Amino acid sequence: MSALILALAAGAVVGLALGALGGGGSVLAVPALIYLLGFTPAAATTASLIIVTATSLTALYAHARTGTVHWRAGVLFAAAGLLPAAAAGAAAARLPQPVLTAAFAAVAALAAVRMLRPGRTGTGRTAVRPVKAAGVGAGLGALTGLLGVGGGFLAVPALVAVLTFEMQAAVGTSLLVISANSLASLATRGATTAGVDWAVIAPFTGAAILGAWDGKRLAAKVTGTLLQRAFAVLLMAVAAFMLIDALVRAQELGR
């Protein structure tokens, strides 16, 4: 199967996840780039940030049109993650590839577990709890910079639990957080973006953007619980595969 077809198919799945769930797409983008398209883990995290930034901004626009983005609270939440995202992005290039792969597998497994757990229902209030919001926002920023993930799979439950958002508002606002963190991390990776294979990334990103619009429509027709459980099962399989791969690579390096 050609790289173009693989890029289009993977991009569509990533976009669907971001549009429907407000996150999770980047957790699939990185392994797709590594195992389907032959990227190194370091190059995959940089490419993932490009894809996630473009797709999140598109999905953010779609949610903003329907009024499900709380801008003030989202900006405050995202601001705490900007510096950690930039710092972690600069540090990511110095880590061994098996370490990056293993860390990503752990994050994917965490995302799957959180999606399988019963979700809390927000009250719809948007009063910010500054200390908690800053702590969670900083953690999400660091995760974005280090592993090339937007952190939406953690941002959505955090917005529900910490800021007591309703689910739709949490999904829309999480896209603002993802976009801000991804842009901050990309700013520290200017040198690595020059080596990105745009012949693969461009169609991947285009398919993801189109998929994000379809994901938003899908979310209106299918229950969120069903979507989350299906996605969680897929993530758990990806996490197991990546962890095994990281262990094998680490053993090879140790010989």
C-alpha positions in Angstrom: 0.0 0.0 0.0 1.4 3.4 -1.0 2.4 6.0 1.6 -0.1 8.4 0.2 -3.1 6.0 0.8 -1.8 5.2 4.3 -1.4 8.9 5.1 -4.9 9.7 3.9 -6.5 6.8 5.8 -4.6 7.5 9.1 -5.3 11.2 8.8 -9.0 10.6 8.4 -9.1 8.5 11.7 -7.1 11.2 13.5 -9.5 13.9 12.4 -12.5 11.8 13.4 -11.1 11.4 16.9 -10.3 15.1 17.4 -13.6 16.2 16.0 -15.8 13.8 17.9 -14.0 13.5 21.2 -12.0 16.8 21.4 -8.8 14.8 21.7 -7.1 11.5 21.2 -6.2 12.0 17.6 -2.5 12.7 18.3 -2.3 9.5 20.3 -3.0 7.7 17.1 -1.0 10.1 14.8 2.4 9.3 16.4 2.2 5.4 16.1 0.7 5.8 12.6 3.6 7.9 11.5 6.2 5.5 13.1 4.8 2.1 12.1 2.9 2.8 8.9 4.9 5.6 7.4 8.4 4.9 8.7 9.1 8.0 10.8 11.5 8.0 13.7 9.9 8.6 17.1 11.5 12.1 17.2 10.3 13.0 13.7 6.9 11.6 14.4 6.3 13.7 17.4 7.2 16.9 15.5 5.1 15.8 12.5 2.2 15.0 14.9 2.3 18.5 16.3 2.0 20.0 12.8 -1.0 17.7 12.1 -2.6 18.3 15.5 -2.2 22.1 15.3 -3.9 22.4 11.9 -6.6 19.9 12.7 -7.4 21.3 16.1 -7.7 24.9 14.8 -10.1 23.6 12.2 -12.2 21.7 14.7 -12.0 24.7 17.1 -13.6 26.9 14.4 -16.4 24.4 13.9 -17.1 24.3 17.6 -16.8 28.1 18.0 -19.6 28.5 15.4 -21.9 26.5 17.6 -21.0 28.4 20.8 -19.4 25.4 22.6 -16.0 27.2 23.3 -15.6 29.1 26.6 -12.8 31.4 25.5 -11.8 33.2 28.7 -11.6 30.0 30.8 -9.9 28.2 27.9 -7.2 30.8 27.5 -6.5 30.9 31.2 -6.2 27.1 31.3 -4.0 27.0 28.2 -1.7 29.8 29.3 -0.4 27.7 32.2 0.8 25.1 29.7 2.7 27.4 27.2 6.1 27.5 28.9 6.1 23.8 29.9 5.2 22.9 26.3 8.0 24.9 24.9 10.6 23.6 27.5 9.5 19.9 27.0 9.6 20.4 23.2 13.2 21.5 23.4 14.1 18.5 25.6 12.4 15.9 23.5 15.1 15.8 20.9 17.7 14.8 23.5 15.8 11.6 24.7 16.7 8.1 23.3 14.1 6.8 20.9 13.1 3.8 23.0 12.4 6.1 25.9 10.1 8.3 23.8 8.3 5.2 22.5 7.8 3.7 26.0 6.6 7.0 27.4 4.1 7.4 24.5 2.9 3.8 25.1 2.2 4.7 28.8 0.3 7.9 27.8 -1.8 5.9 25.3 -2.6 3.3 28.0 -3.6 6.1 30.4 -5.8 7.6 27.8 -7.5 4.3 27.2 -8.1 3.7 30.9 -9.6 7.2 31.4 -11.9 6.7 28.4 -13.2 3.4 29.8 -14.0 4.9 33.2 -17.4 6.4 33.7 -17.3 10.1 33.0 -18.3 12.8 35.4 -21.0 15.2 34.5 -20.2 18.9 34.7 -22.6 21.5 36.2 -22.1 23.9 33.3 -20.5 26.6 35.5 -17.2 28.1 34.2 -15.8 29.5 37.4 -12.0 28.9 37.3 -10.2 27.3 40.2 -6.8 29.0 39.5 -4.4 26.6 41.4 -5.9 23.4 40.0 -6.4 24.8 36.6 -2.8 26.0 36.4 -1.4 22.7 37.6 -3.4 20.6 35.2 -2.7 23.1 32.4 1.1 23.0 33.0 1.0 19.2 33.0 -0.9 19.1 29.7 1.6 21.6 28.2 4.6 19.5 29.2 2.9 16.3 27.8 2.3 18.1 24.5 5.9 19.3 24.1 7.5 16.1 25.1 5.4 13.5 23.2 3.8 15.5 20.4 0.3 14.9 21.8 -2.3 17.6 22.2 -3.5 16.3 25.5 -7.1 16.5 24.7 -7.8 13.1 26.2 -6.7 14.6 29.5 -8.0 18.2 28.9 -11.6 17.1 28.4 -12.0 15.3 31.8 -9.9 18.0 33.5 -12.2 20.7 32.2 -15.2 18.7 33.4 -13.7 17.9 36.8 -11.7 21.1 37.6 -13.8 23.8 35.9 -17.1 21.9 36.0 -17.8 22.2 32.3 -20.6 20.3 30.5 -19.2 17.7 28.1 -19.9 19.6 24.9 -18.2 22.8 26.3 -15.3 20.7 27.5 -14.8 19.2 24.0 -14.9 22.6 22.3 -12.7 24.4 24.9 -10.2 21.5 24.9 -9.5 22.2 21.2 -8.4 25.8 22.2 -6.0 24.3 24.8 -4.6 21.7 22.3 -4.0 24.4 19.7 -2.2 26.7 22.0 0.0 24.0 23.5 0.9 22.5 20.1 1.8 26.0 18.7 4.1 26.6 21.7 5.8 23.3 21.3 6.3 23.8 17.6 8.0 27.1 18.2 10.9 25.2 19.9 11.2 22.7 17.1 11.9 25.0 14.2 15.0 23.1 13.2 13.3 19.7 13.2 10.4 20.8 11.1 12.7 21.5 8.2 13.3 17.8 7.8 9.7 16.8 7.9 8.5 14.8 4.8 5.8 17.2 3.6 4.8 14.8 0.8 3.4 12.6 3.6 2.4 15.2 6.1 0.4 17.4 3.7 -2.1 14.7 2.7 -2.2 13.4 6.2 -3.1 16.8 7.5 -5.7 17.4 4.8 -7.5 14.2 5.5 -7.4 14.9 9.3 -9.0 18.3 8.7 -11.8 16.8 6.7 -12.2 14.1 9.2 -12.5 16.6 12.0 -15.7 18.0 10.4 -17.1 14.5 10.0 -16.2 13.7 13.6 -18.2 16.7 14.9 -21.2 15.4 12.9 -20.7 11.9 14.1 -20.6 13.0 17.7 -24.1 14.5 17.3 -25.4 11.1 16.1 -23.6 8.5 18.2 -23.5 8.4 22.0 -20.3 9.7 23.4 -19.9 6.6 25.6 -19.9 4.3 22.6 -17.3 6.4 20.8 -15.1 6.6 23.8 -15.2 2.8 24.5 -14.4 1.9 20.8 -11.5 4.4 20.8 -10.2 3.2 24.2 -10.0 -0.4 22.9 -8.0 0.7 19.9 -5.7 2.8 22.1 -5.0 -0.1 24.4 -3.9 -2.3 21.5 -1.6 0.5 20.2 -0.1 1.0 23.7 0.7 -2.7 24.1 2.3 -2.9 20.7 4.4 0.2 21.2 5.5 -0.9 24.7 6.7 -4.3 23.3 8.5 -2.5 20.5 10.2 -0.1 22.9 11.4 -3.1 25.1 12.8 -4.9 22.0 14.6 -1.8 20.8 16.1 -1.2 24.3 17.4 -4.7 24.4 19.0 -4.3 21.0 20.7 -1.1 22.1 22.0 -2.8 25.2 23.8 -5.5 23.3 
